[in-house]
Amino acid sequence: MIILICFIIILICFGISFLAGGLIDKFCKEDELKEQFLKENEEKLDQLSKKEKKEFLKQLKNIKEPFKFRFDFLVFLILSIVEVLLYIFVFNKSIEQFIVYSFINFIITICAFTDVKRCIIPDELNLIGFIVGIIYACIKTFINSSEGFDLILGGFVGFGIFALILLFSLIVFRKEGMGGGDIKLMGVLGLFFGFKSIIQIFILSFLFASVISIFLLVTRIKKKTDYIAFGPFIVLATYITMFISGAYTYNQIYRYMMYNL
């Protein structure tokens, strides 16, 4: 039975990966188009009046790369592996958690790829996550006020910690130590995970970032001045937090799989 369900999940992920791949392509290419538009009109921009500049920037804002469905094998692989593991580790303990984590899986997978490719976490994704997160927190508050409060607190703490890091970096080092997309993403994740789990994601993401950044610098793959995308570390920490919160013991996994195979 479990093999059949996992196969169905993989098929669903195959279809979803076309949507995810298309969104990744759209978010990454949109910035390229804007940069290209600015370069082509750089000289023209200096000669424009204030009113004409305003119209020009409005025109720039309206540039949109048309969405196209695109299959990406790596996106499909990550979505499928995580979704199957969520089914095995989380579904039997909480269907609600499985649905919530499946939604987060889709959002953060796209965030990881856009951050690696273009060093951006799209505002559109954060906005969708925020709206769904607020609705989820409100429903939880209605059912159980303490659980709902924990989720709202998690959202404030997730956003607040990274915002403070950004503020500290701007004051002390005169440069951004954290991207705006990362800050918003942590706020969104806090709305789904709550206070304790968002602290865990924060600690794990910085731990992974420190280890991998040192490795990249030592091996000279990256220089001190190079930007290292922080989004993938948040995503990795989120995946681990998902499985820790829904983890079975070894004996429970063994009995569950033997019973369902």
Order of alpha helices (4+ residues) and beta strands (2+ residues): alpha-alpha-alpha-alpha-alpha-alpha-alpha-alpha-alpha-alpha-alpha
